[in-house]
Amino acid sequence: MTPNGVTAEDRVVRWEAATEWPLMIVALAFLVGYAWPILQPGLSHPAKALCHVVDLAAWLAFLLDYCARLGLARRRWHYWSRHLADLAVIALPILRPLRLLRLIMLLKALNRGATATLRGRIAVYVAGGTVLLILCGALAILDAERGHPGANITNFGDALWWATVTISTVGYGDRFPVTGEGRAVAIGLMLGGIALLGVVTASIASWLIDSVRAAETSAQAATRADIAELSQRIEDLHTLLARIVDDRQAGVASGARTSRGGEG
């Protein structure tokens, strides 16, 4: 703990909060710089150079962010082992398609801006992750396949169609990668699709269970209220009957006294 009472963990949290939106903007800029030359192959040399500069600047920004968080952490080895995905964002994107791992920052920002409920965060992750996976998968496969002999994914429309049917695990087979790099992209997209489908299935099942539980709770509450009302009515009826019996017994006793008095 520092002299002003701020722990190392607090400093990391403050740093992450301060750099959250700037890093998301950097990730978006990287996506534009990555996608532009792919979507427009005839891009001028200065524009391509600008995209390369944006790519390099994004990498440096993420590198500085990771080093700063690692330096602020109290237990650096523990922090390193708990944030291997962040390290992958920095270290792995030597191959061009793997650079899209930097867009993990977008999901992190979306998660913090989501609703406070777990289901809200899952919905944001699923929606954001699906869009990012399809878009990035389409860009990566088009970058890997276009221009190679025998390639059948030659434009962004084909790439988007292929990414959609692949991530949904449908796999029509009308479009498929023929290069090793493209097949590596396909494997990553398949794994991501399976994971997303699992999350969607679990979320729907959880929603159904909660809905049934809520309906049962409401029905049980209504039943308990009806039982309580019926019990109260039975109690009122029992009180009324007891009062009638008492009144009759009192009347009989009064009549008997009157009869004995007349005889006397």
C-alpha positions, -999 to 999 in steps of 0.1 A, spaced: 0 0 0 13 35 -9 16 63 17 -17 78 5 -35 46 12 -40 35 -24 -31 -2 -31 -15 -15 -62 -48 -32 -72 -65 2 -69 -39 18 -92 -44 -9 -118 -82 -5 -117 -78 33 -120 -55 29 -150 -79 5 -167 -108 29 -161 -88 58 -175 -76 40 -206 -107 20 -214 -123 43 -240 -90 55 -255 -80 19 -261 -114 11 -276 -109 40 -301 -75 26 -309 -90 -8 -315 -116 7 -338 -89 26 -357 -69 -6 -360 -99 -24 -375 -103 4 -401 -66 3 -409 -67 -35 -412 -99 -37 -433 -94 -8 -457 -66 -24 -478 -85 -57 -478 -118 -42 -490 -100 -20 -515 -71 -39 -530 -62 -10 -554 -56 14 -525 -29 40 -532 5 36 -517 2 66 -493 -31 52 -480 -15 18 -475 13 34 -456 -11 53 -434 -29 20 -426 5 5 -417 12 34 -394 -22 30 -377 -15 -7 -373 19 0 -357 5 28 -335 -22 5 -322 3 -22 -314 25 3 -295 -6 16 -276 -16 -19 -264 21 -27 -256 23 5 -234 -10 -3 -217 0 -39 -209 34 -28 -196 18 -1 -174 -7 -25 -159 20 -51 -153 42 -24 -136 13 -12 -114 4 -47 -103 16 -57 -68 21 -94 -77 33 -92 -113 37 -129 -119 2 -135 -107 -11 -107 -128 8 -120 -158 -7 -155 -154 -42 -141 -150 -40 -119 -182 -25 -142 -208 -52 -131 -233 -39 -95 -230 -4 -108 -236 -16 -127 -267 -29 -94 -280 6 -81 -279 28 -111 -287 9 -133 -312 -2 -109 -339 30 -115 -359 8 -132 -385 -16 -107 -401 -49 -124 -392 -39 -129 -356 -37 -91 -352 -74 -91 -349 -70 -104 -314 -65 -67 -304 -102 -63 -309 -107 -81 -276 -104 -46 -261 -138 -38 -277 -155 -66 -259 -139 -55 -226 -153 -20 -231 -187 -33 -241 -188 -55 -210 -181 -26 -187 -208 -5 -203 -234 -33 -202 -261 -37 -176 -253 -46 -141 -270 -80 -145 -251 -111 -155 -276 -118 -182 -271 -83 -197 -234 -88 -198 -237 -122 -215 -261 -107 -241 -236 -79 -249 -208 -104 -251 -227 -127 -274 -240 -100 -297 -207 -81 -298 -186 -113 -301 -208 -126 -329 -205 -95 -350 -168 -91 -344 -161 -128 -352 -181 -127 -384 -166 -94 -396 -130 -103 -386 -133 -138 -399 -145 -125 -432 -117 -100 -435 -90 -125 -424 -102 -152 -448 -104 -128 -477 -69 -115 -470 -56 -151 -468 -74 -165 -499 -77 -138 -525 -52 -141 -553 -43 -178 -546 -48 -204 -573 -80 -224 -569 -94 -199 -543 -132 -196 -543 -134 -168 -517 -125 -138 -538 -147 -110 -526 -160 -96 -494 -196 -109 -500 -183 -145 -504 -161 -140 -473 -190 -127 -452 -212 -156 -463 -185 -182 -455 -179 -166 -421 -216 -166 -413 -223 -203 -422 -190 -214 -405 -197 -196 -372 -232 -210 -372 -217 -245 -377 -239 -250 -408 -210 -253 -433 -227 -256 -467 -194 -263 -484 -200 -239 -513 -171 -217 -501 -140 -231 -484 -104 -221 -478 -76 -236 -498 -46 -221 -481 -30 -231 -449 -35 -196 -434 -71 -196 -445 -77 -230 -428 -61 -217 -396 -86 -188 -397 -114 -214 -403 -103 -234 -373 -104 -204 -350 -138 -193 -364 -152 -228 -358 -140 -229 -322 -154 -194 -316 -187 -204 -332 -190 -235 -310 -183 -214 -279 -209 -187 -288 -235 -213 -295 -228 -229 -261 -233 -195 -245 -265 -188 -264 -279 -222 -255 -270 -217 -219 -285 -182 -218 -318 -194 -233 -320 -223 -209 -313 -200 -180 -340 -176 -192 -365 -204 -195 -357 -218 -161 -360 -183 -145 -393 -177 -163 -408 -210 -151 -395 -204 -116 -411 -169 -116 -444 -184 -129 -443 -211 -102 -434 -185 -75 -463 -163 -86 -487 -193 -87 -475 -205 -52 -480 -170 -38 -515 -168 -52 -523 -203 -38 -509 -193 -4 -531 -161 -5 -562 -182 -14 -554 -207 14 -549 -179 39 -582 -163 29 -601 -196 31 -585 -202 65 -596 -168 77 -632 -175 65 -633 -209 82 -620 -192 114 -647 -165 111 -674 -192 105 -661 -212 135 -663 -181 157 -699 -174 144 -710 -210 151 -695 -209 186 -713 -176 193 -746 -192 181 -741 -222 202 -733 -201 232 -764 -179 226 -786 -211 223 -771 -225 255 -777 -192 273 -813 -192 260 -819 -228 272 -805 -220 306 -826 -189 309 -857 -208 299 -850 -235 325 -846 -209 352 -879 -192 342 -897 -226 343 -884 -234 378 -894 -200 390 -930 -205 377 -933 -238 394 -922 -223 427 
